[in-house]
Amino acid sequence: MKKFYRALLLGFACACLSACVSDDNPEMLIGFYVGDPNTNIPTGVSRQIEYLPLSKTSVVIDKKAFMLNGELTDVKVAKIPISPREFLYGFQFQCNSKGARRLAQTMGSNMNKLIVVKSGETVLGVRPIDTVVGDGSLFVVSEVENKDPSDPNKGIETMQELAVQMNKSIKRAQEILSEN
């Protein structure tokens, strides 16, 4: 029961902190959701259709996140080579031990679906579930829009700014959990 109240308190605190993200309050709620690329399935009360800003596709995602800030330890901007001259840019999330178990369980039971990472109503990244990640290190391809398409480096700068905000939020969630 104590764990339930702790999770409830963390959720409430994160919701309050993420109510308005600004330069004065850089804390944000980071949520990981299971999604399905098949938008022909009914959404009902537990799912919703989400539109991915960069890939311009729609997915059906669970309304309830399976993982939040309190189960993360760090986030970095990362790139993965897909050819000698092309890279995928995204976020590399590192989970704590509890988050790593939850991530592995969720991925194992949702093969061929998606993980959609959001902050508030903004989609930050997406990853197909094609394997189980056992070490708690998850790369998601960025869905963050580049505000200046003429300068590709601006998109990376935006991602780095978001990573700084997310790390502050992760640290704050860890502080809240350690106080309880």
C-alpha positions as CSV (number, residue, x, y, z in Angstrom):
1,M,0.0,0.0,0.0
2,K,2.9,2.3,0.8
3,K,4.2,1.8,-2.8
4,F,0.8,2.7,-4.2
5,Y,0.7,6.0,-2.2
6,R,4.3,6.7,-3.3
7,A,3.4,6.2,-6.9
8,L,0.3,8.3,-6.5
9,L,2.3,11.1,-4.9
10,L,4.9,11.0,-7.6
11,G,2.2,11.1,-10.3
12,F,0.5,14.0,-8.7
13,A,3.8,15.9,-8.2
14,C,4.8,15.3,-11.8
15,A,1.4,16.3,-13.1
16,C,1.6,19.5,-11.0
17,L,5.2,20.2,-12.2
18,S,4.4,19.5,-15.8
19,A,1.3,21.7,-15.9
20,C,3.3,24.5,-17.4
21,V,6.7,24.0,-18.9
22,S,8.6,27.2,-19.4
23,D,12.1,28.6,-18.9
24,D,11.2,29.3,-15.3
25,N,9.9,25.8,-14.7
26,P,11.8,23.3,-16.8
27,E,10.3,20.2,-15.2
28,M,8.2,18.0,-17.4
29,L,6.3,14.7,-17.1
30,I,7.8,12.1,-19.4
31,G,5.5,9.2,-20.3
32,F,6.1,6.0,-22.1
33,Y,3.0,4.5,-23.9
34,V,2.3,1.4,-25.8
35,G,1.1,2.2,-29.3
36,D,-0.2,0.3,-32.3
37,P,0.4,1.4,-35.9
38,N,-3.0,-0.1,-36.8
39,T,-5.4,2.8,-36.5
40,N,-8.4,0.6,-37.6
41,I,-8.7,-0.8,-34.1
42,P,-11.3,0.8,-31.8
43,T,-9.9,3.3,-29.3
44,G,-12.6,3.0,-26.6
45,V,-11.9,4.8,-23.3
46,S,-8.4,3.4,-22.7
47,R,-6.8,4.5,-26.0
48,Q,-6.5,7.5,-28.2
49,I,-5.2,8.3,-31.7
50,E,-1.9,10.2,-31.7
51,Y,-0.3,11.9,-34.7
52,L,3.4,11.7,-35.0
53,P,4.8,15.2,-36.0
54,L,7.7,14.2,-38.2
55,S,6.6,10.9,-39.8
56,K,3.1,12.3,-40.3
57,T,1.6,8.9,-39.3
58,S,-1.1,8.2,-36.8
59,V,-0.9,5.5,-34.1
60,V,-3.3,4.3,-31.4
61,I,-1.8,4.6,-28.0
62,D,-2.8,3.6,-24.5
63,K,-4.0,6.6,-22.5
64,K,-2.1,5.3,-19.4
65,A,1.7,5.4,-19.4
66,F,3.5,2.2,-18.4
67,M,6.5,4.2,-17.2
68,L,7.2,7.8,-16.0
69,N,10.1,10.0,-14.9
70,G,10.6,8.2,-11.6
71,E,11.8,5.1,-13.3
72,L,14.5,6.9,-15.3
73,T,18.0,7.9,-14.4
74,D,19.2,9.8,-17.5
75,V,18.4,10.8,-21.1
76,K,20.9,11.8,-23.8
77,V,20.7,12.8,-27.4
78,A,22.0,10.0,-29.6
79,K,22.5,9.0,-33.2
80,I,22.6,5.6,-34.8
81,P,24.2,5.1,-38.2
82,I,21.9,3.6,-40.8
83,S,24.4,3.9,-43.6
84,P,27.9,5.4,-43.9
85,R,26.4,8.9,-44.4
86,E,23.0,8.7,-42.8
87,F,22.0,8.7,-39.1
88,L,18.8,8.4,-37.1
89,Y,18.7,10.9,-34.3
90,G,16.8,10.3,-31.1
91,F,16.9,10.1,-27.3
92,Q,18.7,7.4,-25.3
93,F,16.8,6.8,-22.1
94,Q,18.4,5.0,-19.2
95,C,16.0,3.3,-16.7
96,N,16.7,2.5,-13.1
97,S,16.3,-1.2,-12.0
98,K,12.5,-0.9,-11.5
99,G,12.1,0.8,-14.9
100,A,14.3,-1.7,-16.6
101,R,12.1,-4.6,-15.4
102,R,9.0,-2.7,-16.4
103,L,10.4,-1.9,-19.8
104,A,11.5,-5.5,-20.4
105,Q,8.0,-6.9,-19.4
106,T,6.2,-4.3,-21.5
107,M,8.3,-5.0,-24.6
108,G,8.1,-8.7,-24.1
109,S,4.3,-8.7,-24.1
110,N,3.8,-6.1,-26.9
111,M,6.0,-7.4,-29.8
112,N,5.4,-5.6,-33.1
113,K,3.8,-2.6,-31.5
114,L,5.4,0.7,-30.7
115,I,6.7,2.7,-27.7
116,V,5.6,6.3,-27.9
117,V,7.4,8.8,-25.6
118,K,5.4,12.0,-24.8
119,S,5.8,15.0,-22.6
120,G,2.4,16.4,-22.0
121,E,0.7,16.4,-25.4
122,T,4.0,16.5,-27.3
123,V,5.3,13.4,-28.9
124,L,9.1,13.2,-28.4
125,G,9.9,9.9,-30.0
126,V,8.8,6.5,-31.1
127,R,10.4,3.1,-31.2
128,P,9.1,-0.2,-32.8
129,I,9.0,-3.1,-30.3
130,D,11.1,-5.7,-32.2
131,T,13.1,-7.1,-29.3
132,V,13.2,-7.0,-25.5
133,V,15.6,-4.5,-24.0
134,G,17.0,-6.1,-20.8
135,D,19.5,-3.5,-19.7
136,G,17.1,-0.6,-19.4
137,S,18.7,1.5,-22.1
138,L,16.1,2.5,-24.7
139,F,16.7,4.5,-27.9
140,V,13.7,6.2,-29.5
141,V,13.8,7.9,-32.8
142,S,13.1,11.6,-32.4
143,E,9.8,13.1,-33.5
144,V,10.8,16.6,-32.4
145,E,10.2,19.1,-35.2
146,N,13.1,21.2,-36.4
147,K,12.0,24.8,-36.1
148,D,14.4,25.9,-38.8
149,P,14.5,23.3,-41.6
150,S,17.2,25.2,-43.5
151,D,19.6,24.5,-40.6
152,P,19.6,20.7,-39.6
153,N,21.7,21.6,-36.6
154,K,18.8,23.5,-35.1
155,G,16.9,20.2,-34.7
156,I,19.8,18.7,-32.7
157,E,20.0,21.8,-30.6
158,T,16.3,21.6,-29.8
159,M,16.7,17.9,-28.9
160,Q,19.7,18.8,-26.6
161,E,17.6,21.5,-24.9
162,L,14.8,19.0,-24.3
163,A,17.3,16.4,-22.9
164,V,18.5,19.0,-20.4
165,Q,14.8,19.7,-19.3
166,M,14.1,16.0,-19.1
167,N,17.2,15.3,-17.0
168,K,16.1,18.1,-14.6
169,S,12.7,16.5,-14.4
170,I,14.2,13.1,-13.8
171,K,16.4,14.4,-11.0
172,R,13.4,16.1,-9.4
173,A,11.3,12.9,-9.5
174,Q,14.2,11.0,-7.9
175,E,14.3,13.6,-5.1
176,I,10.6,13.3,-4.5
177,L,10.9,9.5,-4.4
178,S,13.8,9.6,-2.0
179,E,11.9,11.9,0.4
180,N,9.2,9.3,0.8
